[in-house]
Amino acid sequence: EDYTKAIQIHPKYADAYANRGQIKFYMNDKQGACEDWRMAEQLGKPNIGDKLRGCK
């Protein structure tokens, strides 16, 4: 919820997408996690590629 608020305030905050993706992954929302990780990568978050390998 806090990461979603951070994204609403600052939509280009790559770390918020990456962290929210991690939470979604642990909550078994793999599709949501992959979407957030892809956005984090697009926004320039380094080292997110390892997480994306499991995404289709």
Backbone bond lengths (Angstrom), bond angles and torsions (degrees), N, CA, C in turn:
res aa  C-N    CA-C-N  psi(-1)  N-CA   C-N-CA  omega(-1)  CA-C   N-CA-C  phi
1 E - - - 1.451 - - 1.532 110.63 -
2 D 1.325 117.13 -43.53 1.458 119.88 179.24 1.527 111.42 -65.62
3 Y 1.330 116.74 -38.06 1.462 119.15 178.85 1.522 110.62 -67.56
4 T 1.318 117.38 -36.62 1.461 120.86 177.51 1.522 109.75 -63.58
5 K 1.315 117.52 -41.62 1.470 121.02 177.56 1.523 110.54 -63.88
6 A 1.329 116.44 -41.64 1.462 120.41 178.66 1.522 110.67 -61.48
7 I 1.324 116.89 -39.91 1.464 121.56 179.32 1.525 110.31 -67.60
8 Q 1.330 117.41 -38.05 1.464 120.56 177.74 1.525 110.75 -62.86
9 I 1.318 116.61 -39.14 1.463 121.16 -179.34 1.523 111.10 -75.82
10 H 1.314 116.29 -40.71 1.472 121.95 -176.71 1.527 108.66 -134.80
11 P 1.345 117.11 84.31 1.472 121.45 -172.50 1.531 115.63 -62.25
12 K 1.318 118.07 -11.72 1.465 119.83 -179.66 1.530 111.78 -106.20
13 Y 1.319 116.74 24.76 1.465 123.15 -179.39 1.527 109.00 -87.09
14 A 1.318 115.73 90.68 1.464 122.23 -173.56 1.529 112.84 -59.17
15 D 1.324 117.26 -38.65 1.466 119.69 -179.05 1.523 111.60 -62.67
16 A 1.321 117.51 -36.00 1.468 120.37 179.15 1.526 110.28 -64.54
17 Y 1.326 116.91 -41.34 1.469 119.90 177.14 1.528 110.71 -63.87
18 A 1.320 116.14 -43.84 1.467 120.00 -179.00 1.526 110.94 -62.65
19 N 1.316 116.48 -44.71 1.465 120.25 -178.71 1.523 111.90 -69.96
20 R 1.334 116.94 -39.59 1.461 119.51 177.56 1.525 109.76 -64.74
21 G 1.327 116.58 -37.17 1.460 120.56 176.15 1.518 111.95 -60.40
22 Q 1.315 116.38 -40.19 1.465 120.53 178.88 1.530 110.57 -63.25
23 I 1.314 116.64 -42.11 1.470 120.47 178.51 1.526 110.34 -64.16
24 K 1.327 116.30 -44.44 1.468 119.70 179.05 1.526 110.54 -60.90
25 F 1.320 116.76 -40.06 1.460 120.69 179.15 1.528 110.65 -60.04
26 Y 1.324 116.78 -46.50 1.470 120.43 -179.62 1.521 112.49 -68.32
27 M 1.329 116.70 -20.02 1.467 120.88 177.50 1.531 111.13 -94.56
28 N 1.341 116.49 14.99 1.470 124.17 179.00 1.521 113.90 64.17
29 D 1.327 117.03 27.50 1.465 121.78 172.99 1.527 106.86 -104.57
30 K 1.334 115.12 72.20 1.464 119.71 -174.81 1.522 112.21 -65.38
31 Q 1.325 117.65 -37.06 1.459 120.03 178.80 1.528 110.31 -63.67
32 G 1.317 116.76 -45.82 1.460 120.64 178.17 1.517 111.81 -62.87
33 A 1.328 116.30 -39.35 1.458 120.84 178.23 1.521 110.32 -61.82
34 C 1.315 116.50 -45.96 1.466 120.66 -179.18 1.524 111.42 -63.25
35 E 1.321 117.05 -39.33 1.468 120.46 178.01 1.526 110.36 -61.78
36 D 1.328 116.67 -44.91 1.466 119.80 179.44 1.521 111.18 -66.52
37 W 1.320 117.63 -41.20 1.461 119.96 179.52 1.521 111.65 -65.41
38 R 1.331 116.93 -37.41 1.472 119.35 176.84 1.527 110.28 -62.65
39 M 1.329 116.39 -42.02 1.462 119.90 179.19 1.527 110.18 -65.12
40 A 1.315 117.16 -41.31 1.466 120.51 177.98 1.524 110.45 -59.59
41 E 1.317 116.26 -41.90 1.466 120.48 178.65 1.524 110.44 -64.47
42 Q 1.322 117.37 -43.93 1.466 121.15 178.93 1.527 111.59 -60.73
43 L 1.323 115.90 -32.22 1.463 120.72 -179.42 1.523 112.56 -85.40
44 G 1.331 116.52 2.48 1.457 120.55 173.09 1.512 116.31 97.57
45 K 1.318 117.97 14.57 1.470 120.69 178.29 1.526 108.81 -68.06
46 P 1.339 117.46 119.94 1.466 119.34 179.21 1.531 111.51 -75.30
47 N 1.299 115.72 157.17 1.470 123.50 173.22 1.528 114.04 63.21
48 I 1.305 118.45 26.24 1.467 120.93 178.07 1.534 110.20 -93.13
49 G 1.318 116.37 -13.32 1.456 121.51 -177.15 1.516 114.41 -57.11
50 D 1.330 117.22 -34.13 1.469 120.12 178.91 1.521 111.15 -61.11
51 K 1.313 116.99 -40.22 1.465 120.77 179.58 1.529 110.70 -69.20
52 L 1.318 116.58 -35.61 1.464 121.04 -177.47 1.525 112.86 -71.36
53 R 1.308 118.15 -18.31 1.469 120.15 -179.60 1.518 112.08 -60.54
54 G 1.314 117.73 -29.50 1.458 121.43 179.14 1.513 113.73 -84.99
55 C 1.332 116.76 -2.47 1.469 121.24 -179.03 1.520 110.21 -92.64
56 K 1.319 115.40 147.48 1.467 120.02 177.99 1.499 110.47 -100.62
